Amino acid sequence: MATFVGAHREEVLSRFANCEVPIPATELDWLSYVMYDALHVTQPELTTFFRWTSNTIHARGVPIFMRYTRKREFDANGG
């Protein structure tokens, strides 16, 4: 993850700990992603496509299109 955002591992960890990590999308986009995931929580696999702003050293601010696939793994109790 640190390589993806173009920072050192320690800096990324400290920003997460201090809640200083910027959301790389608009607030409405982020809310839409969270609501979509919450509405499809029972599906074993969910693929979402979304826009993201790259913050790497080589491509600062370049918009990219990403695919995110969430796969749930159920234990013996179904949770």
DSSP file (Angstrom, degrees, kcal/mol; ACC not computed):
  #  RESIDUE AA STRUCTURE BP1 BP2  ACC     N-H-->O    O-->H-N    N-H-->O    O-->H-N    TCO  KAPPA ALPHA  PHI   PSI    X-CA   Y-CA   Z-CA
    1    1 A M     >        0   0    0      0, 0.0     4,-1.9     0, 0.0     5,-0.2   0.000 360.0 360.0 360.0 -38.3    0.0    0.0    0.0
    2    2 A A  H  >> +     0   0    0      1,-0.2     5,-2.4     2,-0.2     4,-1.0   0.893 360.0  49.1 -62.6 -39.2    2.8    2.4    0.8
    3    3 A T  H  45S+     0   0    0      3,-0.2    54,-0.3     1,-0.2    -1,-0.2   0.878 107.6  56.1 -66.0 -36.9    4.3    1.9   -2.7
    4    4 A F  H  45S+     0   0    0      1,-0.2    51,-0.4    52,-0.1    -2,-0.2   0.891 114.4  37.4 -63.8 -40.2    0.8    2.5   -4.2
    5    5 A V  H  <5S-     0   0    0     -4,-1.9    -1,-0.2     2,-0.1    -2,-0.2   0.538 112.5-117.7 -90.9  -6.4    0.4    5.9   -2.5
    6    6 A G  T  <5S+     0   0    0     -4,-1.0     2,-0.3     1,-0.3    -3,-0.2   0.886  73.6 108.0  77.8  39.6    4.1    6.9   -2.9
    7    7 A A  S   <S-     0   0    0     -5,-2.4    -1,-0.3    -6,-0.1     2,-0.1  -0.876  73.0 -86.5-139.2 170.7    5.1    7.1    0.7
    8    8 A H     >  -     0   0    0     -2,-0.3     4,-2.1     1,-0.1     5,-0.2  -0.459  38.1-116.8 -77.1 154.7    7.1    5.3    3.3
    9    9 A R  H  > S+     0   0    0      1,-0.2     4,-2.4     2,-0.2     5,-0.2   0.894 114.4  52.7 -58.8 -41.9    5.5    2.5    5.3
   10   10 A E  H  > S+     0   0    0      1,-0.2     4,-2.4     2,-0.2    -1,-0.2   0.888 108.4  50.4 -63.6 -39.4    5.9    4.4    8.6
   11   11 A E  H  > S+     0   0    0      2,-0.2     4,-2.3     1,-0.2    -1,-0.2   0.914 110.6  48.9 -66.1 -42.0    4.2    7.5    7.2
   12   12 A V  H  X S+     0   0    0     -4,-2.1     4,-2.2     1,-0.2    -2,-0.2   0.924 112.3  48.6 -63.5 -44.1    1.2    5.5    5.9
   13   13 A L  H  X S+     0   0    0     -4,-2.4     4,-2.3     1,-0.2    -2,-0.2   0.907 111.8  48.8 -62.9 -41.8    0.8    3.8    9.3
   14   14 A S  H  X S+     0   0    0     -4,-2.4     4,-1.9     2,-0.2    -1,-0.2   0.879 110.1  51.6 -68.1 -35.7    1.0    7.0   11.2
   15   15 A R  H  <>S+     0   0    0     -4,-2.3     5,-3.0     2,-0.2     6,-0.5   0.902 110.9  48.1 -66.6 -39.3   -1.5    8.7    9.0
   16   16 A F  H ><5S+     0   0    0     -4,-2.2     3,-1.1     3,-0.2    -2,-0.2   0.918 111.9  50.1 -63.5 -42.2   -3.9    5.8    9.4
   17   17 A A  H 3<5S+     0   0    0     -4,-2.3    -2,-0.2     1,-0.2    -1,-0.2   0.842 114.6  43.4 -65.5 -33.7   -3.4    6.0   13.2
   18   18 A N  T 3<5S-     0   0    0     -4,-1.9    -1,-0.2    -5,-0.1    -2,-0.2   0.338 110.8-119.4 -93.5   6.4   -4.0    9.7   13.3
   19   19 A C  T < 5S+     0   0    0     -3,-1.1    -3,-0.2    -4,-0.3    -4,-0.1   0.892  75.6 128.9  56.1  42.7   -7.1    9.5   10.9
   20   20 A E      < +     0   0    0     -5,-3.0    -4,-0.2    -6,-0.1    -1,-0.1   0.161  26.1 120.8-110.7  15.7   -5.3   11.8    8.4
   21   21 A V        -     0   0    0     -6,-0.5     2,-0.1    -5,-0.1    -9,-0.0  -0.715  60.4-133.7 -84.3 120.1   -5.7    9.6    5.3
   22   22 A P        -     0   0    0      0, 0.0    -2,-0.1     0, 0.0    -1,-0.0  -0.448  18.1-115.3 -72.2 146.0   -7.6   11.5    2.7
   23   23 A I        -     0   0    0     -2,-0.1     2,-0.3     1,-0.1     7,-0.1  -0.718  20.6-142.8 -78.4 122.1  -10.4    9.7    0.9
   24   24 A P  S    S+     0   0    0      0, 0.0    29,-0.9     0, 0.0     2,-0.3   0.084  79.3  48.6 -80.1  28.5   -9.3    9.4   -2.8
   25   25 A A  S    S-     0   0    0     -2,-0.3    -2,-0.1    27,-0.1    27,-0.1  -0.922  99.4 -78.4-149.7 171.7  -12.8   10.0   -4.1
   26   26 A T     >  -     0   0    0     -2,-0.3     4,-2.6     1,-0.1     5,-0.2  -0.333  44.0-110.9 -71.7 162.2  -15.6   12.5   -3.4
   27   27 A E  H  > S+     0   0    0      1,-0.2     4,-2.4     2,-0.2     5,-0.2   0.877 119.2  51.4 -62.3 -37.8  -17.7   12.1   -0.4
   28   28 A L  H  > S+     0   0    0      2,-0.2     4,-2.2     1,-0.2    -1,-0.2   0.912 110.3  48.5 -66.9 -42.1  -20.7   11.2   -2.5
   29   29 A D  H  > S+     0   0    0      2,-0.2     4,-2.2     1,-0.2    -2,-0.2   0.929 112.3  49.0 -61.2 -45.1  -18.8    8.5   -4.3
   30   30 A W  H  X S+     0   0    0     -4,-2.6     4,-2.2     1,-0.2    -2,-0.2   0.912 111.0  49.4 -63.0 -42.9  -17.4    7.1   -1.1
   31   31 A L  H  X S+     0   0    0     -4,-2.4     4,-2.6     1,-0.2    -1,-0.2   0.889 109.8  52.7 -62.2 -39.0  -20.9    7.0    0.5
   32   32 A S  H  X S+     0   0    0     -4,-2.2     4,-2.5     2,-0.2    -2,-0.2   0.904 108.7  49.5 -63.3 -41.7  -22.2    5.2   -2.6
   33   33 A Y  H  X S+     0   0    0     -4,-2.2     4,-2.2     2,-0.2    -2,-0.2   0.926 113.2  46.4 -62.6 -45.0  -19.5    2.6   -2.4
   34   34 A V  H  X S+     0   0    0     -4,-2.2     4,-2.2     2,-0.2    -2,-0.2   0.919 114.5  46.5 -65.8 -44.0  -20.2    1.9    1.3
   35   35 A M  H  X S+     0   0    0     -4,-2.6     4,-2.4     2,-0.2    -1,-0.2   0.901 111.6  51.5 -66.0 -41.2  -24.0    1.8    0.8
   36   36 A Y  H  X S+     0   0    0     -4,-2.5     4,-1.1    -5,-0.2    -1,-0.2   0.912 112.2  46.8 -61.5 -42.8  -23.6   -0.6   -2.3
   37   37 A D  H  < S+     0   0    0     -4,-2.2     3,-0.2    -5,-0.2    -1,-0.2   0.883 112.2  50.4 -66.9 -38.1  -21.4   -2.9   -0.2
   38   38 A A  H >< S+     0   0    0     -4,-2.2     3,-1.0     1,-0.2    -2,-0.2   0.868 108.9  51.5 -68.2 -35.9  -23.9   -2.8    2.7
   39   39 A L  H 3< S+     0   0    0     -4,-2.4    -1,-0.2     1,-0.2     3,-0.2   0.734 115.8  41.3 -73.1 -21.6  -26.8   -3.6    0.5
   40   40 A H  T >< S+     0   0    0     -4,-1.1     3,-1.2    -3,-0.2    -1,-0.2  -0.083  74.9 124.9-114.7  33.0  -25.0   -6.6   -1.0
   41   41 A V  T <   +     0   0    0     -3,-1.0    -1,-0.1     1,-0.3    -2,-0.1   0.747  69.1  57.4 -67.7 -24.2  -23.5   -8.0    2.2
   42   42 A T  T 3  S+     0   0    0     -3,-0.2    -1,-0.3    -4,-0.1    -2,-0.1   0.619  82.0 101.1 -83.9 -11.6  -25.0  -11.4    1.8
   43   43 A Q    <   -     0   0    0     -3,-1.2    29,-0.1     1,-0.1     3,-0.1  -0.551  69.5-142.1 -74.6 135.9  -23.4  -12.1   -1.6
   44   44 A P  S    S+     0   0    0      0, 0.0    28,-3.0     0, 0.0     2,-0.4   0.790  87.9  26.2 -69.0 -26.4  -20.4  -14.3   -1.5
   45   45 A E  E     +A   71   0A   0     26,-0.2     2,-0.4     2,-0.0    26,-0.2  -0.996  66.5 179.9-140.1 133.3  -18.6  -12.3   -4.2
   46   46 A L  E     -A   70   0A   0     24,-2.5    24,-3.0    -2,-0.4     2,-0.5  -0.985   7.9-164.1-136.8 122.7  -19.1   -8.6   -5.1
   47   47 A T  E     -A   69   0A   0     -2,-0.4     2,-0.4    22,-0.2    22,-0.2  -0.925  11.1-178.7-110.4 130.1  -17.2   -6.8   -7.9
   48   48 A T  E     -A   68   0A   0     20,-3.2    20,-3.5    -2,-0.5     2,-0.4  -0.970  14.4-153.6-128.0 140.9  -17.3   -3.0   -8.0
   49   49 A F  E     +A   67   0A   0     -2,-0.4     2,-0.3    18,-0.2    18,-0.2  -0.938  26.9 160.5-111.7 137.0  -15.7   -0.6  -10.4
   50   50 A F  E     -A   66   0A   0     16,-2.3    16,-3.0    -2,-0.4     2,-0.3  -0.990  39.3-104.5-153.7 162.0  -14.8    2.9   -9.3
   51   51 A R  E     -A   65   0A   0     -2,-0.3     2,-0.3    14,-0.2    14,-0.2  -0.624  37.1-178.8 -86.4 146.9  -12.7    6.0  -10.1
   52   52 A W  E     -A   64   0A   0     12,-2.4    12,-2.9    -2,-0.3     2,-0.6  -0.977  26.1-127.2-143.5 150.5   -9.7    6.7   -7.9
   53   53 A T  E     -A   63   0A   0    -29,-0.9     2,-0.2    -2,-0.3     9,-0.1  -0.918  27.5-133.9-104.3 121.1   -7.1    9.4   -7.9
   54   54 A S  E     -     0   0A   0      8,-2.6     7,-2.9    -2,-0.6     8,-0.4  -0.505  22.5-178.7 -74.3 137.0   -3.5    8.1   -8.0
   55   55 A N  E     +A   60   0A   0    -51,-0.4     5,-0.2     5,-0.2    -1,-0.1  -0.143  33.4 133.8-126.2  37.4   -1.1    9.7   -5.6
   56   56 A T        -     0   0    0      3,-0.6   -50,-0.1     6,-0.1     6,-0.1  -0.362  68.8-109.8 -81.5 168.4    2.1    7.9   -6.5
   57   57 A I  S    S+     0   0    0    -54,-0.3     3,-0.4     1,-0.2    -1,-0.1   0.873 117.9  42.3 -64.4 -37.3    5.4    9.6   -7.0
   58   58 A H  S    S+     0   0    0      1,-0.2    -1,-0.2     0, 0.0     2,-0.1   0.723 125.5  29.9 -85.4 -22.1    5.4    9.1  -10.7
   59   59 A A  S >  S-     0   0    0      3,-0.1     3,-1.3     2,-0.0    -3,-0.6  -0.465  74.0-178.2-138.0  63.6    1.7    9.9  -11.4
   60   60 A R  E 3  S-A   55   0A   0     -3,-0.4    -5,-0.2     1,-0.3    -3,-0.1  -0.510  74.5  -1.8 -71.9 122.1    0.4   12.4   -8.9
   61   61 A G  E 3  S+     0   0A   0     -7,-2.9    -1,-0.3    -2,-0.4    -6,-0.2   0.564  88.1 146.9  80.2  10.1   -3.2   13.2   -9.3
   62   62 A V  E <   -     0   0A   0     -3,-1.3    -8,-2.6    -8,-0.4    -1,-0.3  -0.677  48.1-126.3 -81.3 125.4   -3.8   11.0  -12.4
   63   63 A P  E     -A   53   0A   0      0, 0.0     2,-0.3     0, 0.0   -10,-0.2  -0.506  32.2-177.1 -72.6 137.9   -7.3    9.5  -12.4
   64   64 A I  E     -A   52   0A   0    -12,-2.9   -12,-2.4    -2,-0.2     2,-0.5  -0.911  24.7-128.9-131.3 160.7   -7.5    5.7  -12.7
   65   65 A F  E     -A   51   0A   0     -2,-0.3     2,-0.3   -14,-0.2   -14,-0.2  -0.952  31.8-169.5-112.8 122.3  -10.3    3.2  -13.0
   66   66 A M  E     -A   50   0A   0    -16,-3.0   -16,-2.3    -2,-0.5     2,-0.5  -0.805  19.3-145.5-118.0 153.5  -10.1    0.3  -10.5
   67   67 A R  E     -A   49   0A   0     -2,-0.3     2,-0.5   -18,-0.2   -18,-0.2  -0.979  16.1-168.5-115.0 127.1  -11.9   -2.9  -10.0
   68   68 A Y  E     -A   48   0A   0    -20,-3.5   -20,-3.2    -2,-0.5     2,-0.5  -0.968   1.1-170.3-117.6 123.0  -12.5   -4.1   -6.5
   69   69 A T  E     -A   47   0A   0     -2,-0.5     2,-0.5   -22,-0.2   -22,-0.2  -0.963   3.3-164.4-117.5 122.7  -13.6   -7.6   -5.8
   70   70 A R  E     -A   46   0A   0    -24,-3.0   -24,-2.5    -2,-0.5     2,-0.5  -0.914   5.4-170.7-105.8 126.4  -14.7   -8.6   -2.3
   71   71 A K  E     -A   45   0A   0     -2,-0.5     2,-0.3   -26,-0.2   -26,-0.2  -0.974  10.7-148.5-119.4 123.1  -15.0  -12.4   -1.6
   72   72 A R        -     0   0    0    -28,-3.0     2,-0.5    -2,-0.5    -2,-0.0  -0.698   4.4-156.7 -88.9 140.8  -16.5  -13.5    1.7
   73   73 A E        -     0   0    0     -2,-0.3     2,-0.3     6,-0.1    -2,-0.0  -0.979  12.0-150.2-118.4 121.5  -15.3  -16.7    3.3
   74   74 A F        -     0   0    0     -2,-0.5     2,-0.1     5,-0.1    -2,-0.0  -0.673   4.0-146.5 -93.8 142.1  -17.8  -18.4    5.6
   75   75 A D    >   -     0   0    0     -2,-0.3     3,-1.5     1,-0.0    -1,-0.1  -0.204  45.2 -78.9 -89.9-169.8  -16.8  -20.5    8.5
   76   76 A A  T 3  S+     0   0    0      1,-0.3    -2,-0.0     2,-0.1    -1,-0.0   0.755 131.6  53.8 -64.9 -24.7  -18.7  -23.5    9.9
   77   77 A N  T 3  S-     0   0    0      0, 0.0    -1,-0.3     0, 0.0    -3,-0.0   0.474 116.4-111.9 -89.0  -2.9  -21.3  -21.2   11.6
   78   78 A G    <         0   0    0     -3,-1.5    -2,-0.1     1,-0.0    -4,-0.1   0.601 360.0 360.0  86.5  11.5  -22.0  -19.3    8.3
   79   79 A G              0   0    0     -6,-0.0    -6,-0.1     0, 0.0    -5,-0.1   0.423 360.0 360.0-120.9 360.0  -20.5  -16.0    9.5
